[in-house]
């Protein structure tokens, strides 16, 4: 089972479903669209 998260960028309108690996990349590199630094708060775990 893969844990999935809803990414909701606090800066632009980007919303996307990501897995844990993608989430870690976003936390490291920032939003794929606007390159804003994102924190854990931008992610909601999906069930
Ligand atoms: Zn963004």
mmCIF file of the protein (N, C-alpha, C, O) and its ligand, coordinates in Angstrom:
data_MODEL
# 
_entry.id   MODEL 
# 
loop_
_entity.id 
_entity.type 
_entity.pdbx_number_of_molecules 
1 polymer     1 
2 non-polymer 1 
# 
_entity_poly.entity_id                      1 
_entity_poly.type                           'polypeptide(L)' 
_entity_poly.nstd_linkage                   no 
_entity_poly.nstd_monomer                   no 
_entity_poly.pdbx_seq_one_letter_code       
;(UNK)(UNK)(UNK)(UNK)(UNK)(UNK)(UNK)(UNK)(UNK)(UNK)(UNK)(UNK)(UNK)(UNK)(UNK)(UNK)
(UNK)(UNK)(UNK)(UNK)(UNK)(UNK)(UNK)(UNK)(UNK)(UNK)(UNK)(UNK)(UNK)(UNK)(UNK)(UNK)
(UNK)(UNK)(UNK)(UNK)(UNK)(UNK)(UNK)(UNK)(UNK)(UNK)(UNK)(UNK)(UNK)(UNK)(UNK)
;
_entity_poly.pdbx_seq_one_letter_code_can   XXXXXXXXXXXXXXXXXXXXXXXXXXXXXXXXXXXXXXXXXXXXXXX 
_entity_poly.pdbx_strand_id                 A 
# 
loop_
_entity_poly_seq.entity_id 
_entity_poly_seq.num 
_entity_poly_seq.mon_id 
_entity_poly_seq.hetero 
1 1  UNK n 
1 2  UNK n 
1 3  UNK n 
1 4  UNK n 
1 5  UNK n 
1 6  UNK n 
1 7  UNK n 
1 8  UNK n 
1 9  UNK n 
1 10 UNK n 
1 11 UNK n 
1 12 UNK n 
1 13 UNK n 
1 14 UNK n 
1 15 UNK n 
1 16 UNK n 
1 17 UNK n 
1 18 UNK n 
1 19 UNK n 
1 20 UNK n 
1 21 UNK n 
1 22 UNK n 
1 23 UNK n 
1 24 UNK n 
1 25 UNK n 
1 26 UNK n 
1 27 UNK n 
1 28 UNK n 
1 29 UNK n 
1 30 UNK n 
1 31 UNK n 
1 32 UNK n 
1 33 UNK n 
1 34 UNK n 
1 35 UNK n 
1 36 UNK n 
1 37 UNK n 
1 38 UNK n 
1 39 UNK n 
1 40 UNK n 
1 41 UNK n 
1 42 UNK n 
1 43 UNK n 
1 44 UNK n 
1 45 UNK n 
1 46 UNK n 
1 47 UNK n 
# 
loop_
_struct_asym.id 
_struct_asym.entity_id 
A 1 
B 2 
# 
loop_
_chem_comp.id 
_chem_comp.type 
_chem_comp.mon_nstd_flag 
UNK 'L-peptide linking' . 
ZN  non-polymer         . 
# 
_pdbx_entity_nonpoly.entity_id   2 
_pdbx_entity_nonpoly.name        ? 
_pdbx_entity_nonpoly.comp_id     ZN 
# 
_pdbx_nonpoly_scheme.asym_id         B 
_pdbx_nonpoly_scheme.entity_id       2 
_pdbx_nonpoly_scheme.mon_id          ZN 
_pdbx_nonpoly_scheme.ndb_seq_num     1 
_pdbx_nonpoly_scheme.pdb_seq_num     101 
_pdbx_nonpoly_scheme.auth_seq_num    101 
_pdbx_nonpoly_scheme.pdb_mon_id      ZN 
_pdbx_nonpoly_scheme.auth_mon_id     ZN 
_pdbx_nonpoly_scheme.pdb_strand_id   A 
_pdbx_nonpoly_scheme.pdb_ins_code    . 
# 
loop_
_atom_site.group_PDB 
_atom_site.id 
_atom_site.type_symbol 
_atom_site.label_atom_id 
_atom_site.label_alt_id 
_atom_site.label_comp_id 
_atom_site.label_asym_id 
_atom_site.label_entity_id 
_atom_site.label_seq_id 
_atom_site.pdbx_PDB_ins_code 
_atom_site.Cartn_x 
_atom_site.Cartn_y 
_atom_site.Cartn_z 
_atom_site.occupancy 
_atom_site.B_iso_or_equiv 
_atom_site.pdbx_formal_charge 
_atom_site.auth_seq_id 
_atom_site.auth_comp_id 
_atom_site.auth_asym_id 
_atom_site.auth_atom_id 
_atom_site.pdbx_PDB_model_num 
ATOM   1   N  N  . UNK A 1 1  ? 0.840  -1.210 0.000   1.00 0.00 ? 1   UNK A N  1 
ATOM   2   C  CA . UNK A 1 1  ? 0.000  0.000  0.000   1.00 0.00 ? 1   UNK A CA 1 
ATOM   3   C  C  . UNK A 1 1  ? 0.870  1.252  0.000   1.00 0.00 ? 1   UNK A C  1 
ATOM   4   O  O  . UNK A 1 1  ? 1.822  1.369  0.772   1.00 0.00 ? 1   UNK A O  1 
ATOM   5   N  N  . UNK A 1 2  ? 0.534  2.148  -0.850  1.00 0.00 ? 2   UNK A N  1 
ATOM   6   C  CA . UNK A 1 2  ? 1.264  3.403  -0.934  1.00 0.00 ? 2   UNK A CA 1 
ATOM   7   C  C  . UNK A 1 2  ? 0.454  4.499  -0.270  1.00 0.00 ? 2   UNK A C  1 
ATOM   8   O  O  . UNK A 1 2  ? -0.738 4.656  -0.535  1.00 0.00 ? 2   UNK A O  1 
ATOM   9   N  N  . UNK A 1 3  ? 1.111  5.254  0.592   1.00 0.00 ? 3   UNK A N  1 
ATOM   10  C  CA . UNK A 1 3  ? 0.449  6.394  1.200   1.00 0.00 ? 3   UNK A CA 1 
ATOM   11  C  C  . UNK A 1 3  ? 0.406  7.536  0.202   1.00 0.00 ? 3   UNK A C  1 
ATOM   12  O  O  . UNK A 1 3  ? 1.420  7.868  -0.412  1.00 0.00 ? 3   UNK A O  1 
ATOM   13  N  N  . UNK A 1 4  ? -0.739 8.124  0.043   1.00 0.00 ? 4   UNK A N  1 
ATOM   14  C  CA . UNK A 1 4  ? -0.863 9.245  -0.888  1.00 0.00 ? 4   UNK A CA 1 
ATOM   15  C  C  . UNK A 1 4  ? -1.263 10.507 -0.147  1.00 0.00 ? 4   UNK A C  1 
ATOM   16  O  O  . UNK A 1 4  ? -1.932 10.472 0.886   1.00 0.00 ? 4   UNK A O  1 
ATOM   17  N  N  . UNK A 1 5  ? -0.828 11.619 -0.714  1.00 0.00 ? 5   UNK A N  1 
ATOM   18  C  CA . UNK A 1 5  ? -1.095 12.913 -0.106  1.00 0.00 ? 5   UNK A CA 1 
ATOM   19  C  C  . UNK A 1 5  ? -1.660 13.858 -1.153  1.00 0.00 ? 5   UNK A C  1 
ATOM   20  O  O  . UNK A 1 5  ? -1.288 13.804 -2.326  1.00 0.00 ? 5   UNK A O  1 
ATOM   21  N  N  . UNK A 1 6  ? -2.552 14.716 -0.717  1.00 0.00 ? 6   UNK A N  1 
ATOM   22  C  CA . UNK A 1 6  ? -2.996 15.795 -1.574  1.00 0.00 ? 6   UNK A CA 1 
ATOM   23  C  C  . UNK A 1 6  ? -2.080 16.982 -1.341  1.00 0.00 ? 6   UNK A C  1 
ATOM   24  O  O  . UNK A 1 6  ? -1.983 17.499 -0.228  1.00 0.00 ? 6   UNK A O  1 
ATOM   25  N  N  . UNK A 1 7  ? -1.411 17.406 -2.402  1.00 0.00 ? 7   UNK A N  1 
ATOM   26  C  CA . UNK A 1 7  ? -0.566 18.591 -2.304  1.00 0.00 ? 7   UNK A CA 1 
ATOM   27  C  C  . UNK A 1 7  ? -1.381 19.800 -2.728  1.00 0.00 ? 7   UNK A C  1 
ATOM   28  O  O  . UNK A 1 7  ? -1.970 19.821 -3.809  1.00 0.00 ? 7   UNK A O  1 
ATOM   29  N  N  . UNK A 1 8  ? -1.409 20.796 -1.873  1.00 0.00 ? 8   UNK A N  1 
ATOM   30  C  CA . UNK A 1 8  ? -2.153 22.022 -2.148  1.00 0.00 ? 8   UNK A CA 1 
ATOM   31  C  C  . UNK A 1 8  ? -1.200 23.187 -1.926  1.00 0.00 ? 8   UNK A C  1 
ATOM   32  O  O  . UNK A 1 8  ? -0.969 23.603 -0.790  1.00 0.00 ? 8   UNK A O  1 
ATOM   33  N  N  . UNK A 1 9  ? -0.649 23.712 -3.016  1.00 0.00 ? 9   UNK A N  1 
ATOM   34  C  CA . UNK A 1 9  ? 0.365  24.759 -2.922  1.00 0.00 ? 9   UNK A CA 1 
ATOM   35  C  C  . UNK A 1 9  ? -0.193 26.021 -2.273  1.00 0.00 ? 9   UNK A C  1 
ATOM   36  O  O  . UNK A 1 9  ? -1.245 26.510 -2.686  1.00 0.00 ? 9   UNK A O  1 
ATOM   37  N  N  . UNK A 1 10 ? 0.493  26.552 -1.268  1.00 0.00 ? 10  UNK A N  1 
ATOM   38  C  CA . UNK A 1 10 ? 0.022  27.759 -0.590  1.00 0.00 ? 10  UNK A CA 1 
ATOM   39  C  C  . UNK A 1 10 ? 0.223  29.017 -1.438  1.00 0.00 ? 10  UNK A C  1 
ATOM   40  O  O  . UNK A 1 10 ? -0.318 30.074 -1.111  1.00 0.00 ? 10  UNK A O  1 
ATOM   41  N  N  . UNK A 1 11 ? 0.989  28.914 -2.513  1.00 0.00 ? 11  UNK A N  1 
ATOM   42  C  CA . UNK A 1 11 ? 1.340  30.093 -3.306  1.00 0.00 ? 11  UNK A CA 1 
ATOM   43  C  C  . UNK A 1 11 ? 0.576  30.172 -4.620  1.00 0.00 ? 11  UNK A C  1 
ATOM   44  O  O  . UNK A 1 11 ? -0.009 31.209 -4.935  1.00 0.00 ? 11  UNK A O  1 
ATOM   45  N  N  . UNK A 1 12 ? 0.576  29.092 -5.386  1.00 0.00 ? 12  UNK A N  1 
ATOM   46  C  CA . UNK A 1 12 ? -0.179 29.067 -6.641  1.00 0.00 ? 12  UNK A CA 1 
ATOM   47  C  C  . UNK A 1 12 ? -1.384 28.152 -6.479  1.00 0.00 ? 12  UNK A C  1 
ATOM   48  O  O  . UNK A 1 12 ? -1.687 27.714 -5.370  1.00 0.00 ? 12  UNK A O  1 
ATOM   49  N  N  . UNK A 1 13 ? -2.059 27.867 -7.561  1.00 0.00 ? 13  UNK A N  1 
ATOM   50  C  CA . UNK A 1 13 ? -3.297 27.088 -7.469  1.00 0.00 ? 13  UNK A CA 1 
ATOM   51  C  C  . UNK A 1 13 ? -3.065 25.599 -7.670  1.00 0.00 ? 13  UNK A C  1 
ATOM   52  O  O  . UNK A 1 13 ? -4.015 24.837 -7.854  1.00 0.00 ? 13  UNK A O  1 
ATOM   53  N  N  . UNK A 1 14 ? -1.801 25.182 -7.634  1.00 0.00 ? 14  UNK A N  1 
ATOM   54  C  CA . UNK A 1 14 ? -1.501 23.790 -7.906  1.00 0.00 ? 14  UNK A CA 1 
ATOM   55  C  C  . UNK A 1 14 ? -2.069 22.863 -6.840  1.00 0.00 ? 14  UNK A C  1 
ATOM   56  O  O  . UNK A 1 14 ? -1.841 23.058 -5.646  1.00 0.00 ? 14  UNK A O  1 
ATOM   57  N  N  . UNK A 1 15 ? -2.803 21.863 -7.278  1.00 0.00 ? 15  UNK A N  1 
ATOM   58  C  CA . UNK A 1 15 ? -3.212 20.792 -6.384  1.00 0.00 ? 15  UNK A CA 1 
ATOM   59  C  C  . UNK A 1 15 ? -2.983 19.486 -7.116  1.00 0.00 ? 15  UNK A C  1 
ATOM   60  O  O  . UNK A 1 15 ? -3.360 19.349 -8.280  1.00 0.00 ? 15  UNK A O  1 
ATOM   61  N  N  . UNK A 1 16 ? -2.383 18.548 -6.461  1.00 0.00 ? 16  UNK A N  1 
ATOM   62  C  CA . UNK A 1 16 ? -2.118 17.269 -7.104  1.00 0.00 ? 16  UNK A CA 1 
ATOM   63  C  C  . UNK A 1 16 ? -1.981 16.182 -6.049  1.00 0.00 ? 16  UNK A C  1 
ATOM   64  O  O  . UNK A 1 16 ? -1.679 16.455 -4.888  1.00 0.00 ? 16  UNK A O  1 
ATOM   65  N  N  . UNK A 1 17 ? -2.205 14.964 -6.469  1.00 0.00 ? 17  UNK A N  1 
ATOM   66  C  CA . UNK A 1 17 ? -2.035 13.813 -5.583  1.00 0.00 ? 17  UNK A CA 1 
ATOM   67  C  C  . UNK A 1 17 ? -0.617 13.281 -5.754  1.00 0.00 ? 17  UNK A C  1 
ATOM   68  O  O  . UNK A 1 17 ? -0.172 13.033 -6.875  1.00 0.00 ? 17  UNK A O  1 
ATOM   69  N  N  . UNK A 1 18 ? 0.076  13.109 -4.662  1.00 0.00 ? 18  UNK A N  1 
ATOM   70  C  CA . UNK A 1 18 ? 1.452  12.624 -4.731  1.00 0.00 ? 18  UNK A CA 1 
ATOM   71  C  C  . UNK A 1 18 ? 1.638  11.457 -3.768  1.00 0.00 ? 18  UNK A C  1 
ATOM   72  O  O  . UNK A 1 18 ? 0.873  11.278 -2.820  1.00 0.00 ? 18  UNK A O  1 
ATOM   73  N  N  . UNK A 1 19 ? 2.674  10.670 -4.036  1.00 0.00 ? 19  UNK A N  1 
ATOM   74  C  CA . UNK A 1 19 ? 3.032  9.638  -3.063  1.00 0.00 ? 19  UNK A CA 1 
ATOM   75  C  C  . UNK A 1 19 ? 4.141  10.180 -2.160  1.00 0.00 ? 19  UNK A C  1 
ATOM   76  O  O  . UNK A 1 19 ? 4.556  11.332 -2.284  1.00 0.00 ? 19  UNK A O  1 
ATOM   77  N  N  . UNK A 1 20 ? 4.610  9.326  -1.253  1.00 0.00 ? 20  UNK A N  1 
ATOM   78  C  CA . UNK A 1 20 ? 5.573  9.799  -0.260  1.00 0.00 ? 20  UNK A CA 1 
ATOM   79  C  C  . UNK A 1 20 ? 6.876  10.299 -0.891  1.00 0.00 ? 20  UNK A C  1 
ATOM   80  O  O  . UNK A 1 20 ? 7.439  11.306 -0.460  1.00 0.00 ? 20  UNK A O  1 
ATOM   81  N  N  . UNK A 1 21 ? 7.347  9.579  -1.919  1.00 0.00 ? 21  UNK A N  1 
ATOM   82  C  CA . UNK A 1 21 ? 8.588  9.975  -2.580  1.00 0.00 ? 21  UNK A CA 1 
ATOM   83  C  C  . UNK A 1 21 ? 8.466  11.328 -3.244  1.00 0.00 ? 21  UNK A C  1 
ATOM   84  O  O  . UNK A 1 21 ? 9.369  12.161 -3.170  1.00 0.00 ? 21  UNK A O  1 
ATOM   85  N  N  . UNK A 1 22 ? 7.318  11.536 -3.903  1.00 0.00 ? 22  UNK A N  1 
ATOM   86  C  CA . UNK A 1 22 ? 7.076  12.815 -4.576  1.00 0.00 ? 22  UNK A CA 1 
ATOM   87  C  C  . UNK A 1 22 ? 6.932  13.935 -3.546  1.00 0.00 ? 22  UNK A C  1 
ATOM   88  O  O  . UNK A 1 22 ? 7.394  15.055 -3.763  1.00 0.00 ? 22  UNK A O  1 
ATOM   89  N  N  . UNK A 1 23 ? 6.295  13.619 -2.438  1.00 0.00 ? 23  UNK A N  1 
ATOM   90  C  CA . UNK A 1 23 ? 6.157  14.615 -1.381  1.00 0.00 ? 23  UNK A CA 1 
ATOM   91  C  C  . UNK A 1 23 ? 7.536  15.049 -0.874  1.00 0.00 ? 23  UNK A C  1 
ATOM   92  O  O  . UNK A 1 23 ? 7.787  16.238 -0.679  1.00 0.00 ? 23  UNK A O  1 
ATOM   93  N  N  . UNK A 1 24 ? 8.415  14.085 -0.665  1.00 0.00 ? 24  UNK A N  1 
ATOM   94  C  CA . UNK A 1 24 ? 9.757  14.424 -0.194  1.00 0.00 ? 24  UNK A CA 1 
ATOM   95  C  C  . UNK A 1 24 ? 10.482 15.317 -1.192  1.00 0.00 ? 24  UNK A C  1 
ATOM   96  O  O  . UNK A 1 24 ? 11.198 16.238 -0.801  1.00 0.00 ? 24  UNK A O  1 
ATOM   97  N  N  . UNK A 1 25 ? 10.295 15.044 -2.486  1.00 0.00 ? 25  UNK A N  1 
ATOM   98  C  CA . UNK A 1 25 ? 10.911 15.885 -3.514  1.00 0.00 ? 25  UNK A CA 1 
ATOM   99  C  C  . UNK A 1 25 ? 10.377 17.306 -3.460  1.00 0.00 ? 25  UNK A C  1 
ATOM   100 O  O  . UNK A 1 25 ? 11.131 18.272 -3.571  1.00 0.00 ? 25  UNK A O  1 
ATOM   101 N  N  . UNK A 1 26 ? 9.062  17.419 -3.287  1.00 0.00 ? 26  UNK A N  1 
ATOM   102 C  CA . UNK A 1 26 ? 8.446  18.745 -3.210  1.00 0.00 ? 26  UNK A CA 1 
ATOM   103 C  C  . UNK A 1 26 ? 8.947  19.504 -1.984  1.00 0.00 ? 26  UNK A C  1 
ATOM   104 O  O  . UNK A 1 26 ? 9.183  20.710 -2.045  1.00 0.00 ? 26  UNK A O  1 
ATOM   105 N  N  . UNK A 1 27 ? 9.107  18.788 -0.870  1.00 0.00 ? 27  UNK A N  1 
ATOM   106 C  CA . UNK A 1 27 ? 9.605  19.425 0.350   1.00 0.00 ? 27  UNK A CA 1 
ATOM   107 C  C  . UNK A 1 27 ? 11.042 19.910 0.156   1.00 0.00 ? 27  UNK A C  1 
ATOM   108 O  O  . UNK A 1 27 ? 11.447 20.932 0.710   1.00 0.00 ? 27  UNK A O  1 
ATOM   109 N  N  . UNK A 1 28 ? 11.798 19.164 -0.636  1.00 0.00 ? 28  UNK A N  1 
ATOM   110 C  CA . UNK A 1 28 ? 13.194 19.532 -0.877  1.00 0.00 ? 28  UNK A CA 1 
ATOM   111 C  C  . UNK A 1 28 ? 13.320 20.645 -1.905  1.00 0.00 ? 28  UNK A C  1 
ATOM   112 O  O  . UNK A 1 28 ? 14.059 21.610 -1.708  1.00 0.00 ? 28  UNK A O  1 
ATOM   113 N  N  . UNK A 1 29 ? 12.586 20.496 -3.006  1.00 0.00 ? 29  UNK A N  1 
ATOM   114 C  CA . UNK A 1 29 ? 12.797 21.379 -4.162  1.00 0.00 ? 29  UNK A CA 1 
ATOM   115 C  C  . UNK A 1 29 ? 11.753 22.476 -4.283  1.00 0.00 ? 29  UNK A C  1 
ATOM   116 O  O  . UNK A 1 29 ? 11.942 23.421 -5.048  1.00 0.00 ? 29  UNK A O  1 
ATOM   117 N  N  . UNK A 1 30 ? 10.659 22.372 -3.547  1.00 0.00 ? 30  UNK A N  1 
ATOM   118 C  CA . UNK A 1 30 ? 9.604  23.363 -3.673  1.00 0.00 ? 30  UNK A CA 1 
ATOM   119 C  C  . UNK A 1 30 ? 8.575  22.945 -4.713  1.00 0.00 ? 30  UNK A C  1 
ATOM   120 O  O  . UNK A 1 30 ? 8.696  21.899 -5.350  1.00 0.00 ? 30  UNK A O  1 
ATOM   121 N  N  . UNK A 1 31 ? 7.562  23.787 -4.867  1.00 0.00 ? 31  UNK A N  1 
ATOM   122 C  CA . UNK A 1 31 ? 6.461  23.523 -5.793  1.00 0.00 ? 31  UNK A CA 1 
ATOM   123 C  C  . UNK A 1 31 ? 6.991  23.352 -7.214  1.00 0.00 ? 31  UNK A C  1 
ATOM   124 O  O  . UNK A 1 31 ? 7.859  24.106 -7.655  1.00 0.00 ? 31  UNK A O  1 
ATOM   125 N  N  . UNK A 1 32 ? 6.462  22.357 -7.927  1.00 0.00 ? 32  UNK A N  1 
ATOM   126 C  CA . UNK A 1 32 ? 6.907  22.107 -9.300  1.00 0.00 ? 32  UNK A CA 1 
ATOM   127 C  C  . UNK A 1 32 ? 6.523  23.250 -10.229 1.00 0.00 ? 32  UNK A C  1 
ATOM   128 O  O  . UNK A 1 32 ? 7.186  23.456 -11.246 1.00 0.00 ? 32  UNK A O  1 
ATOM   129 N  N  . UNK A 1 33 ? 5.482  23.990 -9.914  1.00 0.00 ? 33  UNK A N  1 
ATOM   130 C  CA . UNK A 1 33 ? 5.027  25.056 -10.796 1.00 0.00 ? 33  UNK A CA 1 
ATOM   131 C  C  . UNK A 1 33 ? 5.650  26.399 -10.458 1.00 0.00 ? 33  UNK A C  1 
ATOM   132 O  O  . UNK A 1 33 ? 6.194  27.066 -11.338 1.00 0.00 ? 33  UNK A O  1 
ATOM   133 N  N  . UNK A 1 34 ? 5.580  26.803 -9.201  1.00 0.00 ? 34  UNK A N  1 
ATOM   134 C  CA . UNK A 1 34 ? 6.011  28.156 -8.849  1.00 0.00 ? 34  UNK A CA 1 
ATOM   135 C  C  . UNK A 1 34 ? 7.315  28.166 -8.048  1.00 0.00 ? 34  UNK A C  1 
ATOM   136 O  O  . UNK A 1 34 ? 7.862  29.231 -7.759  1.00 0.00 ? 34  UNK A O  1 
ATOM   137 N  N  . UNK A 1 35 ? 7.811  26.977 -7.691  1.00 0.00 ? 35  UNK A N  1 
ATOM   138 C  CA . UNK A 1 35 ? 9.089  26.830 -6.984  1.00 0.00 ? 35  UNK A CA 1 
ATOM   139 C  C  . UNK A 1 35 ? 9.115  27.446 -5.587  1.00 0.00 ? 35  UNK A C  1 
ATOM   140 O  O  . UNK A 1 35 ? 10.182 27.641 -5.005  1.00 0.00 ? 35  UNK A O  1 
ATOM   141 N  N  . UNK A 1 36 ? 7.941  27.748 -5.059  1.00 0.00 ? 36  UNK A N  1 
ATOM   142 C  CA . UNK A 1 36 ? 7.847  28.201 -3.679  1.00 0.00 ? 36  UNK A CA 1 
ATOM   143 C  C  . UNK A 1 36 ? 8.207  27.060 -2.730  1.00 0.00 ? 36  UNK A C  1 
ATOM   144 O  O  . UNK A 1 36 ? 7.807  25.917 -2.952  1.00 0.00 ? 36  UNK A O  1 
ATOM   145 N  N  . UNK A 1 37 ? 8.941  27.360 -1.699  1.00 0.00 ? 37  UNK A N  1 
ATOM   146 C  CA . UNK A 1 37 ? 9.218  26.366 -0.669  1.00 0.00 ? 37  UNK A CA 1 
ATOM   147 C  C  . UNK A 1 37 ? 7.914  25.940 -0.013  1.00 0.00 ? 37  UNK A C  1 
ATOM   148 O  O  . UNK A 1 37 ? 7.109  26.776 0.397   1.00 0.00 ? 37  UNK A O  1 
ATOM   149 N  N  . UNK A 1 38 ? 7.717  24.646 0.081   1.00 0.00 ? 38  UNK A N  1 
ATOM   150 C  CA . UNK A 1 38 ? 6.496  24.150 0.708   1.00 0.00 ? 38  UNK A CA 1 
ATOM   151 C  C  . UNK A 1 38 ? 6.841  23.371 1.978   1.00 0.00 ? 38  UNK A C  1 
ATOM   152 O  O  . UNK A 1 38 ? 7.931  22.813 2.109   1.00 0.00 ? 38  UNK A O  1 
ATOM   153 N  N  . UNK A 1 39 ? 5.890  23.348 2.902   1.00 0.00 ? 39  UNK A N  1 
ATOM   154 C  CA . UNK A 1 39 ? 6.100  22.640 4.162   1.00 0.00 ? 39  UNK A CA 1 
ATOM   155 C  C  . UNK A 1 39 ? 5.109  21.496 4.261   1.00 0.00 ? 39  UNK A C  1 
ATOM   156 O  O  . UNK A 1 39 ? 4.261  21.316 3.387   1.00 0.00 ? 39  UNK A O  1 
ATOM   157 N  N  . UNK A 1 40 ? 5.220  20.742 5.309   1.00 0.00 ? 40  UNK A N  1 
ATOM   158 C  CA . UNK A 1 40 ? 4.293  19.627 5.530   1.00 0.00 ? 40  UNK A CA 1 
ATOM   159 C  C  . UNK A 1 40 ? 2.837  20.082 5.571   1.00 0.00 ? 40  UNK A C  1 
ATOM   160 O  O  . UNK A 1 40 ? 1.925  19.307 5.281   1.00 0.00 ? 40  UNK A O  1 
ATOM   161 N  N  . UNK A 1 41 ? 2.632  21.331 5.928   1.00 0.00 ? 41  UNK A N  1 
ATOM   162 C  CA . UNK A 1 41 ? 1.277  21.856 6.036   1.00 0.00 ? 41  UNK A CA 1 
ATOM   163 C  C  . UNK A 1 41 ? 0.563  21.893 4.693   1.00 0.00 ? 41  UNK A C  1 
ATOM   164 O  O  . UNK A 1 41 ? -0.665 21.965 4.636   1.00 0.00 ? 41  UNK A O  1 
ATOM   165 N  N  . UNK A 1 42 ? 1.337  21.842 3.610   1.00 0.00 ? 42  UNK A N  1 
ATOM   166 C  CA . UNK A 1 42 ? 0.730  21.879 2.280   1.00 0.00 ? 42  UNK A CA 1 
ATOM   167 C  C  . UNK A 1 42 ? 0.199  20.518 1.846   1.00 0.00 ? 42  UNK A C  1 
ATOM   168 O  O  . UNK A 1 42 ? -0.393 20.381 0.775   1.00 0.00 ? 42  UNK A O  1 
ATOM   169 N  N  . UNK A 1 43 ? 0.419  19.510 2.696   1.00 0.00 ? 43  UNK A N  1 
ATOM   170 C  CA . UNK A 1 43 ? 0.005  18.152 2.341   1.00 0.00 ? 43  UNK A CA 1 
ATOM   171 C  C  . UNK A 1 43 ? -1.063 17.629 3.279   1.00 0.00 ? 43  UNK A C  1 
ATOM   172 O  O  . UNK A 1 43 ? -0.985 17.789 4.497   1.00 0.00 ? 43  UNK A O  1 
ATOM   173 N  N  . UNK A 1 44 ? -2.064 16.997 2.678   1.00 0.00 ? 44  UNK A N  1 
ATOM   174 C  CA . UNK A 1 44 ? -3.081 16.295 3.450   1.00 0.00 ? 44  UNK A CA 1 
ATOM   175 C  C  . UNK A 1 44 ? -3.043 14.834 3.090   1.00 0.00 ? 44  UNK A C  1 
ATOM   176 O  O  . UNK A 1 44 ? -3.070 14.481 1.911   1.00 0.00 ? 44  UNK A O  1 
ATOM   177 N  N  . UNK A 1 45 ? -2.983 14.001 4.067   1.00 0.00 ? 45  UNK A N  1 
ATOM   178 C  CA . UNK A 1 45 ? -2.980 12.575 3.807   1.00 0.00 ? 45  UNK A CA 1 
ATOM   179 C  C  . UNK A 1 45 ? -4.357 12.140 3.301   1.00 0.00 ? 45  UNK A C  1 
ATOM   180 O  O  . UNK A 1 45 ? -5.383 12.490 3.883   1.00 0.00 ? 45  UNK A O  1 
ATOM   181 N  N  . UNK A 1 46 ? -4.363 11.388 2.232   1.00 0.00 ? 46  UNK A N  1 
ATOM   182 C  CA . UNK A 1 46 ? -5.624 10.874 1.742   1.00 0.00 ? 46  UNK A CA 1 
ATOM   183 C  C  . UNK A 1 46 ? -5.864 9.486  2.299   1.00 0.00 ? 46  UNK A C  1 
ATOM   184 O  O  . UNK A 1 46 ? -4.919 8.781  2.654   1.00 0.00 ? 46  UNK A O  1 
ATOM   185 N  N  . UNK A 1 47 ? -7.098 9.100  2.374   1.00 0.00 ? 47  UNK A N  1 
ATOM   186 C  CA . UNK A 1 47 ? -7.390 7.792  2.948   1.00 0.00 ? 47  UNK A CA 1 
ATOM   187 C  C  . UNK A 1 47 ? -7.860 6.822  1.876   1.00 0.00 ? 47  UNK A C  1 
ATOM   188 O  O  . UNK A 1 47 ? -8.153 5.665  2.176   1.00 0.00 ? 47  UNK A O  1 
HETATM 189 ZN ZN . ZN  B 2 .  ? 3.035  26.505 -6.394  1.00 0.00 ? 101 ZN  A ZN 1 
# 
